[in-house]
Amino acid sequence: MKRNTHVTGSIIFAIIGTIIIKVLLLGSIPDNILNLVKLFLNMRVDIFLIMIGFSILGGIIPDILDPPFTKRHRRYAHSKILLLILVIFLIITLILLILNSSNLIMWSTYYFLIGYISHLSLDSLTPAGLWG
């Protein structure tokens, strides 16, 4: 997939990830679209910037590590094993965020992992799939 697709996908995944964490932190599901929009309007600016920046970084880093159009493309940075490891780290990060939602390093890690997972998820939908 092209870089623009991965950037867009990482932002969409980050939005979904934000909804999930907010529901877990608040303990309630938004009952209409207005309340869903309010979740983002009430978001701290620093966390919003982290959401955009780190999810995009996570969304493009696999192609920096395994460059497209080379023999190395879709090797280690595009592997199913790495995807599993990243999901485990994402769950751990999610638990840590629930315990301490003000930690900016955890927010950065959370959104970076979401971006990276979005990249691997989108690549898994292509004919080439993921390595291993």
C-alpha positions in Angstrom: 0.0 0.0 0.0 1.1 3.6 -0.5 2.3 5.8 2.3 -0.9 8.0 2.1 -3.0 4.9 2.8 -0.9 4.0 5.8 -1.1 7.6 7.2 -4.9 7.7 6.8 -5.2 4.2 8.2 -3.1 5.0 11.2 -5.2 8.1 12.0 -8.4 6.1 11.7 -7.0 3.4 14.0 -5.9 6.1 16.4 -9.4 7.5 16.5 -10.9 4.1 17.2 -8.2 3.5 19.8 -9.1 6.8 21.5 -12.7 5.9 21.6 -11.8 2.5 23.2 -9.6 4.1 25.9 -12.1 6.8 26.6 -14.9 4.3 27.1 -12.6 2.2 29.4 -11.6 5.3 31.4 -15.1 6.8 31.6 -16.9 3.5 32.0 -19.7 4.4 29.5 -20.3 4.2 25.8 -21.3 7.4 24.0 -25.0 7.0 23.2 -25.0 9.3 20.1 -22.6 10.9 17.7 -22.7 14.3 19.6 -21.3 12.6 22.7 -18.7 10.9 20.5 -17.6 14.2 19.1 -17.4 15.7 22.6 -14.9 13.0 23.5 -12.5 14.5 21.0 -13.4 18.1 21.7 -12.6 17.5 25.4 -9.3 15.8 24.7 -6.2 17.5 26.0 -4.2 19.2 23.3 -1.0 17.5 24.1 -2.6 14.0 23.9 -4.3 15.0 20.7 -0.9 16.0 19.2 0.6 12.8 20.5 -2.3 10.8 18.9 -1.7 12.3 15.5 2.1 12.4 15.5 2.9 9.0 17.0 0.2 7.1 15.2 1.5 8.5 11.9 5.0 7.6 12.9 4.0 4.1 13.8 2.1 3.9 10.5 5.1 4.6 8.3 8.0 3.1 10.3 7.6 -0.4 9.0 8.3 0.8 5.4 11.3 2.7 6.7 12.7 -0.5 8.5 11.8 -2.8 5.5 11.9 -0.4 2.5 9.4 -1.1 -0.3 10.8 -2.3 -3.7 13.8 -4.1 -2.1 14.4 -7.8 -1.3 14.0 -6.9 2.4 10.5 -5.5 2.0 8.0 -7.3 4.2 10.5 -9.2 6.3 11.0 -8.7 10.0 9.2 -5.3 10.3 6.2 -6.8 8.5 5.9 -10.2 10.2 3.0 -12.0 11.8 5.1 -12.7 14.9 5.9 -9.0 15.3 2.2 -8.2 15.0 1.4 -10.6 17.8 4.1 -9.1 20.0 2.8 -5.6 19.3 -0.7 -6.5 20.2 0.5 -7.9 23.5 2.4 -4.7 24.2 -0.7 -2.7 23.2 -2.8 -4.6 25.8 -0.1 -4.0 28.5 0.1 -0.3 27.6 -3.7 -0.1 27.6 -3.8 -1.5 31.2 -1.0 0.9 32.3 -3.0 3.9 30.8 -6.1 2.9 32.7 -4.0 2.9 35.9 -2.3 6.2 35.1 -4.0 8.2 32.3 -1.7 11.3 32.7 1.5 9.5 31.6 2.5 11.1 28.3 5.1 8.3 27.6 2.3 5.7 27.8 0.1 7.8 25.5 3.0 8.0 23.0 3.6 4.3 23.2 -0.1 3.5 22.9 -0.5 5.6 19.7 2.8 4.4 18.2 1.7 0.8 18.7 -1.7 1.5 17.2 -0.1 3.1 14.1 2.3 0.2 13.7 -0.5 -2.3 14.1 -2.6 -0.4 11.5 0.2 -0.7 9.0 0.5 -4.4 9.5 -3.3 -4.8 9.4 -3.6 -2.9 6.1 -0.6 -4.8 4.6 -2.2 -8.1 5.6 -5.1 -7.3 3.3 -2.8 -7.1 0.2 -2.0 -10.1 -2.0 1.6 -10.2 -0.6 0.3 -10.3 3.0 2.7 -10.4 5.9 6.0 -12.3 6.2 6.2 -15.5 8.2 
